[in-house]
Amino acid sequence: MNQHTVIPPADVGLAIRPWQHDIHACFTAAGITHVPFVPDAGHKGLIKLCEADPSITTTVLTTEEEGIALATGLWLGGRRIVMLMQSSGVGNCVNLFSLLENCRAPFVALVTMRGEFAEFNPWQIPMGKRTGAVLELMGFDVYRADDAGAVGDTVRGAIDHAFFSRRAVAVLLGQRLIGRKDWSK
Amino acid sequence: MTIERRRAVADLLAERGDMLLVAGLGSPVYDVFAAGDHDLNFYNWGAMGSAAMIGLGLALAQPDRPVVVITGDGEMLMGIGAFATIAQHRPANLSIIILDNGQYAETGMQPTATSFGVDLAAVATACGLPDVVTLQSNNEVAALHTRIRARGGLTIAVLKIAPGDQPHTIPLRDGVEIANRFIRHAATAL
């Protein structure tokens, strides 16, 4: 079903941060079977882990809006998903969030932040500055992780919160956590 | 020669068995309800552009059941990237039926891009979807009905329907009730 090339975990280990392994372990423990994403450099290692995991189906989306709808369909069909996206994608989704609110559909997005710390590209700032506020405005419960050691627990809590209480939850993964983008290459 | 939308939808939903159905906002919601309410109808009253992707999610979650999306050309155009995303998976149990009259009926019959020449079937084909058909007449609907029920491969069907509005037959509107009823009947609770 998954059309992506399967990469053996041994071959992807070096590029992956410990906190990304922690997130992947949360997915395994929580029975997450699908991970749709619009890629971000901050999610690169986690995407590799998910693609290499035979128990997870990944889907690369043309826009984050599709992930909201895909998540709703998978939930109606009895599956648990977590979506990966970057902060700019939150703005793409605003009306689609109405689907989650109207159906009280559980949903988890892990949002890598741009535009908030040592940002080289000013075009990232307008959406990055308002990502949390937009999510709050649209009814999300918004968590945040800036410390690598706290990521696993935060994501675990977000998944439980979403699926136990049928809530839309976003975890903002701070730009300081992800680190500066190297623009010299 | 064009297709009568209400008759076509009723024919496609006859003897539906365990079919999971997503109806896209506007007239397709009314068409589906006019054919008879069902616990496995997901009436998508909003979130324009999402119907096909909800269908993909259902099809991936429930590969042994036929999943049918019935939506309009305007709704499909808003989420047209879904063709590219669905092509990654091509679930054999998913059918997307697009009722194409080239009009936004809900808002006063303004023309959609298909009336200016956009060919949704050609777009789907260009995105890599293998079985795409365009139907022009009522007597082609029976073959599509058979094909959907067989779950023999991802199907995209563009039905060229007659222009004009239909009586608004109004089903459940509460999203929680629609979703809970669907989940209870499909026995897919998490």
Contacts between the chains, C-beta under 8 A, distances in Angstrom:
chain1	res1	chain2	res2	distance
A	1	B	60	7.0
A	1	B	89	6.0
A	1	B	91	7.5
A	2	B	89	7.8
A	3	B	88	4.9
A	3	B	89	6.9
A	34	B	57	7.9
A	34	B	60	6.8
A	57	B	60	6.6
A	57	B	89	7.8
A	59	B	85	6.4
A	59	B	88	6.1
A	59	B	89	7.0
A	60	B	85	7.5
A	60	B	88	6.9
A	61	B	81	7.8
A	61	B	85	5.7
A	62	B	81	3.3
A	62	B	82	7.6
A	62	B	84	5.3
A	62	B	85	5.8
A	63	B	81	5.8
A	65	B	49	6.5
A	65	B	50	7.1
A	65	B	79	7.2
A	66	B	50	7.9
A	66	B	53	4.7
A	66	B	79	7.0
A	66	B	81	6.5
A	66	B	82	6.0
A	66	B	85	5.5
A	68	B	47	7.4
A	68	B	50	6.9
A	69	B	47	6.8
A	69	B	49	7.9
A	69	B	50	3.5
A	69	B	51	7.6
A	69	B	52	7.8
A	69	B	53	3.5
A	69	B	54	4.8
A	69	B	56	8.0
A	69	B	57	7.0
A	69	B	79	7.5
A	69	B	82	7.9
A	70	B	53	4.9
A	70	B	54	7.5
A	70	B	56	5.9
A	70	B	57	4.5
A	70	B	85	7.8
A	71	B	57	6.7
A	72	B	50	7.4
A	72	B	54	5.4
A	72	B	57	6.4
A	73	B	22	7.5
A	73	B	53	6.7
A	73	B	54	4.0
A	73	B	55	6.3
A	73	B	56	6.2
A	73	B	57	2.2
A	73	B	58	4.3
A	73	B	59	7.7
A	73	B	60	7.8
A	73	B	61	6.9
A	74	B	57	3.9
A	74	B	58	7.5
A	74	B	60	6.5
A	74	B	61	4.9
A	75	B	57	7.5
A	75	B	190	7.2
A	76	B	20	7.8
A	76	B	42	6.5
A	76	B	54	7.4
A	76	B	57	7.1
A	76	B	58	5.8
A	76	B	61	7.4
A	76	B	179	6.5
A	76	B	182	5.7
A	76	B	183	6.2
A	76	B	186	7.3
A	76	B	188	6.6
A	77	B	20	7.5
A	77	B	57	6.4
A	77	B	58	4.6
A	77	B	59	8.0
A	77	B	60	7.3
A	77	B	61	2.5
A	77	B	62	4.5
A	77	B	186	7.3
A	77	B	188	5.4
A	78	B	61	5.7
A	78	B	62	7.4
A	78	B	183	7.8
A	78	B	186	7.7
A	78	B	188	3.4
A	78	B	189	7.0
A	78	B	190	6.2
A	79	B	57	7.6
A	79	B	60	7.4
A	79	B	61	4.4
A	80	B	190	6.4
A	95	B	46	7.6
A	95	B	47	6.6
A	95	B	48	7.3
A	96	B	47	5.2
A	96	B	49	7.7
A	96	B	50	6.1
A	98	B	46	5.3
A	98	B	47	5.6
A	99	B	44	7.6
A	99	B	46	6.9
A	99	B	47	3.9
A	99	B	50	6.0
A	99	B	54	8.0
A	99	B	175	7.7
A	101	B	175	7.9
A	102	B	45	7.5
A	102	B	46	6.7
A	102	B	47	8.0
A	102	B	175	3.1
A	102	B	176	7.4
A	103	B	175	4.1
A	103	B	176	6.1
A	103	B	178	7.0
A	103	B	179	4.1
A	104	B	175	7.4
A	104	B	176	5.1
A	104	B	179	7.3
A	105	B	179	6.7
A	106	B	190	7.6
A	163	B	190	6.0
